[in-house]
Amino acid sequence: VRKVAQPGLALRRVTVPIIQHVLAGPCRLGRVSQARANELFKQLENEAWLVERERDTLVHRADVRSVMVRMMAEDPKFARQVISLHRAALRWYREGAGRSELGEEAARQEALYHELALLPPESDLPQLVKGPPEKGSRLLSDLRALLPARDDFGPRLAAQLRFAAEGW
């Protein structure tokens, strides 16, 4: 479970299929069977300081994640692995079974989260290039959904996310 626990913090949520299809490659687990994924899920669930269970999902505790995610992204030991995890998660939510696992709206928001996480810390929010999002738009809804996770990004991107989502 150690191979999954720390790098897995790059993901806001973990399910058995995510262990199999998103974490397996970047965490160097090799091919992960359903049984092995279930076993890893249960072991990770026992790490109460790290995750909380919500139905069939383990959600990383925000207080732990916010500190650890930035540290891992800046640590050469973990930086490449974190990038690989964000790329795998982005594919999972945009093109893979993540859409059926979560539903279209939540999967789109998770994909946007991982897209933003792949940007360099001092990047501008690409969605603002054309101006602020329109009231009632899907983009505005997605940005608002990411507000609680804004500290996972660099300060510039976090501020722009807040600006866009709150309509300043």
Beta strands, then each sheet from edge to edge (+ up, - down):
strand 1: 13-14
strand 2: 51-54
strand 3: 57-60
sheet 1: 1+ 3- 2+
end
